Amino acid sequence: MTKLREIAGGGVLYAPERNLVYFEAFGGVERVFKWPFNPLTKFKVGAYVVTSVANKFANPIQFKVGLATWDKKKNRWR
């Protein structure tokens, strides 16, 4: 079993002082791993496709890779 998780999301930025409107969307897959020397610690690796549109510029479709570790004290990814 691959244990891959599908991820999707997006965001909007509106900055009237700069006359900027920005939209972003992404989708991808992530997998969580445990550190071999400390099974209570974990990290995740992800691959994403990202696209965005703005009224002042345009970004093409991009491919991104992410790495995050788990913060046990705050109970969230960092």
Order of alpha helices (4+ residues) and beta strands (2+ residues): beta-beta-beta-beta-beta
